[in-house]
Every structure is written in C-alpha cells, then in structure tokens.
Amino acid sequence: MRVVWPVLAFLVGLVPLLAPLAPVPHPALTVATALWIAGLVWLAPRRPQWALVLTAPLFAVNNLWAQAVTTFVVFTASRRIARPGRLWALLGVMTVLQSAFSLLQETYRTMPLWEAVLGAVAGSVFFVFFPAVSGMLFGRRRPMVRLLRERNEYLERARALTAASARSEERAHIAGEMHDMLGHRLSLISIHAGALELATARKAPQLHEQAELIRTTSSLAMAELREILGVLRTSPEPEALDEDTGTRTDIANLVASSADAGIAVSLDWSGDDLHGADPRTRRAVHRVVREALTNVHKHAPKARARVQVAVQGGRARIQVLNGPADALPGKGTRRGLVGLEERVGLLGGAFSAGPPVEGGFRVAADVPLHPAAQADQSAAEVREVPPPLAAEVLTVPRVLGGGCLGLLALLPVTGAMLVLLIFALFNPSQMNAPYFDSLRVGATSDEEVFGQYGLGQFGADGCSRFRSSHNADLVYKLCFRDGKLASKEQERP
C-alpha cells in the first residue's frame, strides 16, 4: 500500500489531460503537479510537517484534481502529529501559503478581492479543516487503544491475582483450623497410646501389640495430616520422607501390616528398588499401595489380595488386585481414588481403578521414576488471564465518530469533482467563430448560450470557456453577470 496510494494520486492528478474541468494548464504543468501530489502522498506518513507545508505550491496551478488529493495528505499528516498546538500552527501556515499561491493564478487575479477571499476560506474548510480534524481524531485513537488494552490487561491480571490470593488465604485458614483442631487431638492420642504401650508391656503383654498398633496408627495419621496441611499451605514445604518411603521395605511393611490385620495379601516385587527414584514417585507408590489396601480392609476384608510392583524402563508400575468379596461391598466416596488419580496425573503417569473381568477390584498406576518438575501453581493461576479485547471492540464509537467526520471532508470534495467530471465528459464545449462574433455584451443571455453549448469549462473566476471549433489553440471566454453577457474575449491556454 505504500506504493499504491502514490500511484493512484499520480493518476488522479493526470485527469485534466483527459477531462478538463476548467482552464487547463500546460500539459507539462499538469504532469508536474501529478508527480508533486504523488510525492506528497508518499511523504505524508514519514515527514508530516513538510508534507503539509509543501501542498501550497499546488494551488498556483489550476489542477483541481491534484488539489483535491491534498485532503488525503492533510488527513494522513494530521494522524501523525501528536501535539495539537504544532498541528494547528502548521495548518495555519499551510492555509496562508495556499491562499497566497492561489492568487498567483490568472483566474483569481481577474476576480474581485472579496470573491477570491471567500473562495480561499471555503477551500480551507473543505481542503484543510475537515480532513485535519478527522485525521487528528484517528491519530488519537491509536494511543488511546493501546492505553485501554494495557488497562484491561492490568485489571484482568489484578483480578486473577486477587482470586489466587483469596484461594491461598482460604487454604491457609483451613490448614490452621485443621492443625489446631485435629493436630492437638492426634497428638494426645499418640501420647496416651505411647503410655498405654508401656503399661501393657509390663501388665498385659497380650495387649501390647494392639497398643503398639494404636500408637503407630496415630503417628501415621499425624504424618498424613502434616501432608494435607502442606498441600493447603500457600507455600507448601517439601514432604518429609524417610529413606524407606516407597521402597521395597516400605511396601513390604504395608503388606505385613495388612496381613497382621487379617487380610490374606501377598507381595510380588520385580526389578530394582526405588532408593534412587524421585521422592514424589516414592510417595506416590506408597500412597497407591496404602490406599488400595485400605479399600480392601473396608470393602473386601475376606478376599485374597495381591500387590505387584514392577520397576523397569524408567517407570514403576503398581497393581493391587483383590478377589470378589463374600458380601456386597459398601458404597464409598471414592475421594481417596480421586486423590490418587490427581497425584499420579501430576507426575505424568497413568491411573486406573475398577473391577476387572474376573471380578473383584483392581487399582493400577504407572508413574515415571524421575518426573518433570511441576510448574508453580500460583504462576499457572496468573496465566488464566483472558486475552485483552480487540482494539476494534474497545473503540467502535470513536472509530464511527472519526469516520463520520472524515466523510464531511470526503463527500463534498468527491461529489463536486464528480459533477465537474460529468460536465467535462458529456457537455459540448466547442463554439464556432461566427456564433462567438454574434454575441453582444449586455444583451445576450446566459440561457441562450448554455442552452446551445452547455456550461463549457466553468472556471474558478465564474466565467465559462469554450474551445474554438476551428482552432484547437484558441479558447473563448464568456463572463456573465445577472444573467447577461458581461464580457467576452479570446485567450490561449
């Protein structure tokens, strides 16, 4: 488009060579003004100040089409001058220079002074004022759109941060409540269970194992509570893992504990141990086996169960399978399984739980030994900001307002030029010499001439010009006042 507009401006400037609208300047001047206006159209986006000032020489040549294109130059330049004071100062200088160059034309020198001044004012309104105001509004739209988009993005991001902060505060509140209410109770249970374990060791050895189970279970519940509190905290601390969590020894202990509680369960471990695995993977293996055995305790305590762990290919595959239960299993909440699925999913693994074809229930998980690092949750929440609104959505009223004002400059100029073009193309403008000699000043009416030969080439001085039918280099100039012929003369273009 940087080349298209100058080319179009050049072609518009050459229109007087094909359809003269007024006294036509020399063809060389017409081509020169066409090149001049094309250069100004190219210069306007790059040097708007110089483009405005350099429009003035065009008005010294009677090329109305090139002068009409100056509205586009003024519009383009006004969009790119940020300071209104500088813009209006340049427009004032431009108007004065245009009026001064216009008075150099012969058509204006033959006009009364008041008509010349009135024509300059009218031309300034349509060629300068309206395009400048519409261009200025469009120029202000761009920084306003940028500002609105930045503010919209800022507000959306602030809203997301506020929501994330509220969630973090609520989690911290829940963690505090759980710590105050449950932590104290579990600590008391653990202390009393320890005392009971010591007492039964001396007085009731047959109850010593049960007392020890109560103590270890309460300690385990306290550890799980700490884990949950770590998830709910705003900045969760790394989970406290011992050296055996999730290893073969740890899983064997879980299986042995379930067997001691009356479950017929066996362990099948293949592959390496998990001492070198990521702590999150070890924790996931521990949680999957423990949750699955807990479900067996709740829903199928009389069924046989089997725990299988296979470590190979950089992954750990866990499967806990139990046979059908003798009684109908109770309906659980499945919260534990949902939690396992989320935990395994965060590690990039796969999780499934459900009854197999042969009956019973199966819990299976496949997790990588070294999962990728998790992204910060707060950063993920902040990235939930929706995209900013498009510039067109934000400034539709401004665009419509600027466009309507721009039409005030475009339509009158375009309409007038089209009307003159139609007259130039379809209006007979040749007059023979005998008829010109027969015209009488002060007696011949304009209706008689216009009815027979049309308006001719209507100039800016208010006079009509007709080409001679016998001499292409001769023009008949007729000026009418109050409907009568005021003067007639022969002139050469």
TORRO-208299 format. One line per 10 residues: their letters; for each residue x, y, z of C-alpha. Coordinates in Angstrom, 1 decimal. Example, Ala and Ser with C-alpha at 12.3 -4.5 7.8 and 13.67 -1.06 7.14 Angstrom:
2
AS) 12.3,-4.5,7.8 | 13.7,-1.1,7.1
REM end
This chain:
493
MRVVWPVLAF) 0.0,0.0,0.0 | 3.0,2.4,0.4 | 3.3,2.4,-3.4 | -0.3,2.0,-4.4 | -1.5,5.3,-2.9 | 1.2,7.5,-4.5 | 0.4,5.8,-7.9 | -3.3,6.4,-7.5 | -2.6,10.1,-6.6 | -0.4,10.5,-9.7
LVGLVPLLAP) -3.2,9.0,-11.9 | -5.8,11.3,-10.3 | -3.5,14.3,-11.0 | -3.4,13.4,-14.7 | -7.2,13.5,-15.1 | -7.3,17.1,-16.5 | -5.4,15.8,-19.5 | -8.4,13.6,-20.4 | -11.3,15.6,-19.0 | -10.5,19.3,-18.5
LAPVPHPALT) -12.7,20.8,-15.7 | -11.5,24.4,-16.1 | -8.9,26.4,-17.9 | -6.4,23.6,-18.4 | -2.7,24.4,-17.6 | 0.1,23.4,-19.8 | 0.4,19.6,-20.1 | 3.9,19.8,-18.6 | 2.5,21.6,-15.5 | -0.3,19.0,-15.2
VATALWIAGL) 2.3,16.2,-15.2 | 4.5,18.1,-12.7 | 1.6,18.7,-10.3 | 0.6,15.0,-10.6 | 4.2,14.0,-9.7 | 4.2,16.6,-6.9 | 1.0,15.3,-5.2 | 2.2,11.7,-5.6 | 5.4,12.6,-3.8 | 3.4,14.3,-1.0
VWLAPRRPQW) 1.2,11.2,-0.5 | 4.4,9.2,-0.1 | 6.0,11.8,2.2 | 2.9,12.4,4.5 | 3.4,9.3,6.7 | 7.2,9.9,7.0 | 7.5,13.7,7.2 | 4.0,15.0,8.0 | 5.1,18.6,8.8 | 6.9,19.0,5.5
ALVLTAPLFA) 4.0,17.4,3.6 | 1.6,19.9,5.0 | 3.7,22.9,4.0 | 4.6,21.6,0.6 | 0.9,21.3,-0.5 | 0.9,25.1,-1.0 | 2.6,25.3,-4.5 | -0.1,23.0,-5.9 | -2.6,25.8,-5.7 | -0.6,28.0,-8.0
VNNLWAQAVT) -1.6,25.7,-10.9 | -5.2,25.2,-11.9 | -5.2,21.4,-11.5 | -8.3,20.9,-9.4 | -7.8,17.1,-9.2 | -4.3,17.4,-7.7 | -5.6,20.0,-5.2 | -8.4,17.6,-4.2 | -5.9,14.9,-3.3 | -4.4,17.3,-0.7
TFVVFTASRR) -7.3,16.3,1.6 | -5.7,12.8,1.8 | -2.3,14.4,2.5 | -3.8,16.6,5.3 | -5.7,13.6,6.8 | -2.6,11.3,6.8 | -0.3,14.0,8.2 | -2.7,15.1,10.9 | -2.8,11.5,12.2 | 0.9,11.5,12.9
IARPGRLWAL) 1.4,14.9,14.5 | 0.9,14.3,18.2 | 0.9,17.8,19.6 | -2.3,19.7,18.7 | -0.6,23.1,19.1 | 2.0,22.3,16.5 | -0.6,20.7,14.2 | -2.8,23.8,14.2 | 0.1,26.1,13.7 | 1.2,24.1,10.7
LGVMTVLQSA) -2.3,24.2,9.3 | -2.5,27.9,9.7 | 0.8,28.4,7.8 | -0.5,25.9,5.2 | -3.7,27.9,4.7 | -1.9,31.2,4.3 | 0.5,29.8,1.8 | -2.2,28.1,-0.2 | -4.2,31.3,-0.4 | -1.1,33.2,-1.5
FSLLQETYRT) -0.2,30.7,-4.2 | -3.9,30.7,-5.3 | -3.8,34.5,-6.0 | -0.9,33.8,-8.5 | -3.4,32.1,-10.8 | -4.8,34.2,-13.6 | -8.3,33.2,-12.8 | -8.1,34.6,-9.3 | -6.3,37.8,-10.4 | -9.4,38.6,-12.6
MPLWEAVLGA) -11.8,38.0,-9.7 | -13.0,40.7,-7.2 | -11.0,40.5,-4.0 | -13.9,39.6,-1.8 | -14.7,36.6,-4.1 | -11.1,35.5,-4.0 | -11.1,35.7,-0.2 | -14.4,33.8,0.1 | -13.1,31.1,-2.3 | -10.0,30.7,-0.2
VAGSVFFVFF) -12.0,30.4,3.0 | -14.3,27.8,1.5 | -11.4,25.9,0.1 | -9.7,25.9,3.5 | -12.8,24.5,5.2 | -13.1,21.6,2.9 | -9.4,21.0,2.0 | -7.9,21.7,5.4 | -10.2,21.9,8.4 | -12.4,18.8,8.0
PAVSGMLFGR) -9.5,16.4,6.9 | -7.3,17.7,9.7 | -9.9,17.2,12.4 | -10.8,13.7,11.3 | -7.2,12.8,10.9 | -6.4,14.1,14.4 | -9.2,12.0,15.9 | -7.9,8.9,14.1 | -4.4,9.7,15.3 | -5.5,10.0,18.9
RRPMVRLLRE) -7.3,6.6,18.6 | -4.1,4.6,18.4 | -2.6,5.6,21.7 | -6.0,5.5,23.3 | -6.5,1.9,22.1 | -3.0,1.0,23.4 | -3.8,2.6,26.8 | -7.2,0.8,27.0 | -5.7,-2.5,26.2 | -3.0,-2.1,28.8
RNEYLERARA) -5.5,-1.1,31.4 | -7.8,-4.0,30.5 | -4.9,-6.5,30.8 | -3.8,-4.9,34.0 | -7.3,-5.2,35.6 | -7.7,-8.8,34.4 | -4.3,-9.7,35.8 | -5.1,-7.9,39.1 | -8.4,-9.8,39.3 | -6.6,-13.2,38.7
LTAASARSEE) -4.0,-12.3,41.4 | -6.7,-11.3,43.8 | -8.6,-14.6,43.3 | -5.3,-16.5,43.7 | -4.6,-14.6,46.9 | -8.1,-15.3,48.2 | -7.7,-19.0,47.5 | -4.3,-19.0,49.2 | -5.7,-17.3,52.3 | -8.6,-19.7,52.4
RAHIAGEMHD) -6.2,-22.7,52.2 | -4.1,-21.2,54.9 | -7.2,-20.7,57.1 | -8.3,-24.3,56.5 | -4.8,-25.6,57.3 | -4.7,-23.6,60.5 | -8.1,-24.9,61.6 | -7.1,-28.5,60.9 | -3.8,-28.0,62.7 | -5.5,-26.5,65.7
MLGHRLSLIS) -8.4,-28.9,65.9 | -7.1,-32.2,64.6 | -3.4,-31.9,65.3 | -3.9,-31.4,69.0 | -6.3,-34.4,69.3 | -4.0,-36.7,67.4 | -1.0,-35.6,69.5 | -3.0,-36.5,72.6 | -4.0,-39.9,71.2 | -0.3,-40.6,70.3
IHAGALELAT) 0.9,-39.6,73.8 | -1.8,-41.8,75.5 | -1.1,-44.6,73.1 | 2.6,-44.5,74.0 | 1.8,-44.6,77.7 | -0.7,-47.4,77.1 | 2.0,-49.3,75.2 | 4.4,-49.0,78.1 | 1.8,-50.1,80.6 | 0.7,-53.2,78.6
ARKAPQLHEQ) 4.3,-54.2,78.1 | 4.5,-54.7,81.9 | 1.0,-55.6,83.0 | -0.8,-57.1,79.9 | 1.6,-58.4,77.4 | -1.2,-59.9,75.4 | -2.5,-56.4,74.6 | 0.9,-55.0,73.8 | 0.6,-55.4,70.1 | -2.8,-53.7,69.9
AELIRTTSSL) -1.4,-50.8,72.0 | 1.6,-50.5,69.7 | -0.8,-50.6,66.6 | -2.8,-47.7,68.1 | 0.4,-45.7,68.7 | 1.8,-46.3,65.2 | -1.6,-45.6,63.6 | -2.0,-42.3,65.4 | 1.6,-41.4,64.4 | 0.8,-42.2,60.8
AMAELREILG) -2.4,-40.2,60.9 | -0.4,-37.2,62.2 | 2.0,-37.6,59.3 | -0.8,-37.7,56.9 | -2.3,-34.6,58.5 | 1.0,-32.8,58.0 | 1.0,-33.8,54.3 | -2.5,-32.4,53.8 | -1.5,-29.2,55.6 | 1.5,-29.0,53.3
VLRTSPEPEA) -0.9,-29.1,50.3 | -3.2,-26.4,51.7 | -0.4,-24.0,52.7 | 0.3,-21.1,50.4 | 3.9,-22.1,50.0 | 3.9,-25.8,50.8 | 7.1,-27.2,52.2 | 8.6,-30.4,50.7 | 7.0,-33.5,52.1 | 9.0,-35.1,54.8
LDEDTGTRTD) 10.1,-38.5,53.5 | 12.3,-41.1,55.3 | 14.8,-43.2,53.5 | 12.4,-46.2,53.2 | 9.2,-44.4,51.9 | 8.0,-46.1,48.7 | 10.9,-48.6,48.7 | 10.5,-52.4,48.7 | 11.0,-52.4,52.5 | 8.2,-49.8,53.0
IANLVASSAD) 5.8,-51.7,50.7 | 6.6,-55.0,52.4 | 5.8,-53.4,55.8 | 2.5,-52.1,54.5 | 1.6,-55.6,53.2 | 2.7,-57.1,56.5 | 0.6,-54.7,58.5 | -2.5,-55.6,56.4 | -1.7,-59.3,56.9 | -1.5,-58.8,60.6
AGIAVSLDWS) -4.9,-57.1,60.5 | -6.4,-60.3,59.0 | -6.1,-59.7,55.2 | -4.7,-62.5,53.0 | -2.3,-60.4,50.9 | 1.0,-61.2,49.2 | 3.7,-59.0,47.6 | 5.3,-59.5,44.2 | 8.2,-57.1,43.5 | 10.2,-57.3,40.3
GDDLHGADPR) 13.0,-55.0,39.2 | 15.2,-52.6,41.1 | 14.4,-50.9,44.4 | 13.3,-47.3,44.5 | 16.0,-45.8,46.6 | 17.2,-43.7,43.7 | 13.8,-42.6,42.4 | 12.3,-39.2,42.8 | 10.8,-38.6,46.2 | 7.4,-37.7,44.6
TRRAVHRVVR) 7.4,-41.1,42.8 | 8.2,-42.9,46.1 | 5.4,-41.1,47.8 | 3.0,-41.9,45.0 | 3.9,-45.6,45.2 | 3.4,-45.6,48.9 | 0.1,-43.8,48.7 | -1.3,-46.1,45.9 | -0.5,-49.3,47.8 | -1.7,-47.9,51.1
EALTNVHKHA) -5.0,-46.6,49.7 | -5.7,-49.8,47.8 | -5.0,-51.9,50.9 | -7.3,-49.6,53.0 | -10.1,-50.2,50.5 | -9.5,-53.9,50.7 | -9.9,-53.6,54.5 | -13.1,-51.7,54.1 | -14.9,-53.4,51.3 | -13.4,-56.9,50.9
PKARARVQVA) -11.7,-58.0,54.2 | -12.2,-61.7,53.5 | -10.9,-61.6,49.9 | -7.4,-62.5,48.9 | -5.3,-59.6,47.6 | -2.1,-59.3,45.7 | 0.3,-56.4,45.5 | 2.5,-56.2,42.4 | 5.3,-53.7,41.8 | 7.4,-53.8,38.6
VQGGRARIQV) 10.3,-51.4,38.1 | 11.7,-51.3,34.6 | 12.3,-48.9,31.7 | 12.5,-45.9,34.0 | 8.9,-46.4,35.3 | 7.2,-48.0,38.3 | 4.1,-50.0,37.6 | 1.9,-50.8,40.7 | -1.1,-53.0,40.8 | -3.2,-54.0,43.8
LNGPADALPG) -5.8,-56.7,43.0 | -8.2,-58.4,45.3 | -10.8,-61.1,44.6 | -14.5,-60.9,44.9 | -15.9,-60.1,48.3 | -18.3,-62.5,50.1 | -20.7,-59.8,51.0 | -21.9,-56.8,48.9 | -19.3,-54.1,49.2 | -20.4,-50.8,50.8
KGTRRGLVGL) -20.6,-47.6,48.7 | -17.5,-45.5,49.2 | -17.0,-41.8,48.5 | -14.1,-42.6,46.0 | -12.3,-39.5,47.3 | -9.2,-41.5,48.0 | -9.1,-42.9,44.5 | -9.7,-39.4,43.0 | -6.9,-38.0,45.1 | -4.6,-40.8,43.8
EERVGLLGGA) -5.6,-40.1,40.2 | -4.7,-36.4,40.7 | -1.4,-37.2,42.4 | -0.3,-39.7,39.6 | -1.5,-37.3,36.9 | 0.6,-34.5,38.2 | 3.6,-36.8,37.9 | 2.8,-37.5,34.3 | 1.7,-41.1,35.0 | -1.5,-43.1,34.4
FSAGPPVEGG) -4.0,-44.3,36.9 | -7.0,-46.7,36.7 | -9.3,-48.3,39.2 | -12.2,-50.6,38.7 | -13.4,-54.2,38.7 | -11.6,-56.5,36.3 | -13.4,-59.1,34.1 | -12.7,-61.9,36.6 | -14.3,-60.0,39.4 | -13.0,-58.2,42.5
FRVAADVPLH) -11.3,-54.8,42.2 | -8.0,-53.6,40.8 | -6.1,-50.4,41.4 | -3.2,-49.8,38.9 | -0.8,-46.9,38.5 | 2.1,-46.3,36.1 | 4.5,-43.4,37.2 | 7.9,-42.3,35.9 | 10.8,-42.7,38.2 | 12.0,-39.2,37.5
PAAQADQSAA) 9.0,-37.0,36.6 | 9.4,-33.4,35.3 | 9.4,-30.6,37.7 | 6.0,-29.2,38.4 | 5.2,-25.6,37.4 | 4.4,-23.1,40.2 | 0.7,-23.2,40.8 | 0.4,-19.5,41.5 | 2.0,-18.8,38.2 | -0.5,-21.1,36.5
EVREVPPPLA) -3.3,-19.3,38.1 | -2.0,-15.9,37.0 | -1.8,-17.2,33.4 | -5.5,-17.7,33.4 | -6.0,-14.1,32.4 | -8.2,-13.9,29.4 | -6.9,-12.2,26.2 | -7.4,-8.4,26.0 | -10.3,-7.1,24.0 | -9.6,-6.3,20.4
AEVLTVPRVL) -8.9,-2.7,19.6 | -12.0,-2.5,17.3 | -14.2,-3.6,20.2 | -12.8,-1.1,22.5 | -13.1,1.9,20.2 | -16.1,1.4,17.9 | -17.8,4.7,19.0 | -14.5,6.5,18.4 | -14.0,5.0,15.0 | -17.5,5.8,13.9
GGGCLGLLAL) -17.2,9.3,15.1 | -14.0,9.9,13.3 | -15.3,8.2,10.2 | -18.4,10.4,10.1 | -16.3,13.5,10.4 | -14.0,12.2,7.7 | -16.9,11.8,5.4 | -17.7,15.5,5.8 | -14.4,16.2,4.1 | -14.5,13.4,1.6
LPVTGAMLVL) -18.1,13.6,0.3 | -18.3,17.3,-0.7 | -15.0,17.3,-2.4 | -15.6,13.9,-4.2 | -19.1,14.9,-5.1 | -18.1,18.2,-6.6 | -15.2,16.7,-8.6 | -17.5,14.0,-10.0 | -20.1,16.6,-11.0 | -17.4,18.6,-12.8
LIFALFNPSQ) -16.1,15.5,-14.4 | -19.5,14.6,-15.8 | -19.9,18.1,-17.2 | -16.4,17.9,-18.8 | -17.1,14.5,-20.4 | -20.7,15.0,-21.6 | -21.0,18.7,-22.0 | -20.4,20.1,-25.6 | -17.7,22.8,-25.1 | -16.8,23.8,-28.7
MNAPYFDSLR) -18.1,27.0,-30.1 | -17.8,28.2,-33.7 | -16.3,31.6,-34.5 | -19.4,33.2,-36.2 | -21.5,32.5,-33.2 | -18.9,34.0,-30.9 | -18.8,37.1,-33.0 | -22.6,37.4,-32.9 | -22.6,37.5,-29.1 | -23.4,41.0,-27.7
VGATSDEEVF) -22.2,42.2,-24.4 | -25.0,43.2,-22.1 | -27.7,41.7,-24.4 | -27.0,38.0,-24.9 | -28.4,36.0,-22.0 | -26.7,33.0,-20.4 | -29.7,30.8,-21.0 | -29.2,31.2,-24.8 | -25.6,30.3,-24.7 | -25.8,27.5,-22.1
GQYGLGQFGA) -28.9,26.0,-23.8 | -27.0,25.7,-27.1 | -23.4,24.9,-26.0 | -23.8,23.9,-22.3 | -21.8,25.3,-19.4 | -18.4,24.8,-21.1 | -15.4,24.7,-18.9 | -16.5,26.6,-15.8 | -13.5,28.3,-14.2 | -12.8,29.4,-10.6
DGCSRFRSSH) -13.4,33.1,-11.8 | -17.0,32.3,-12.6 | -16.5,32.5,-16.3 | -17.2,29.8,-18.9 | -14.7,28.8,-21.5 | -15.4,27.2,-24.9 | -12.9,25.7,-27.3 | -12.9,27.1,-30.8 | -14.2,24.6,-33.3 | -11.7,25.8,-36.0
NADLVYKLCF) -8.6,26.3,-33.8 | -7.6,23.9,-31.1 | -5.3,26.5,-29.5 | -8.0,29.2,-29.1 | -10.5,29.4,-26.2 | -13.5,31.7,-26.0 | -14.0,33.2,-22.5 | -17.5,34.3,-21.6 | -18.4,36.0,-18.3 | -22.0,36.6,-17.3
RDGKLASKEQ) -23.4,38.9,-14.7 | -27.1,38.9,-13.6 | -27.9,36.6,-16.5 | -26.4,38.8,-19.2 | -23.1,38.6,-21.0 | -20.7,40.9,-19.2 | -17.5,40.3,-21.2 | -16.1,38.1,-23.9 | -12.6,37.6,-25.1 | -10.3,35.1,-26.9
ERP) -7.5,33.6,-25.0 | -4.9,30.8,-25.5 | -4.5,28.1,-22.9
REM end
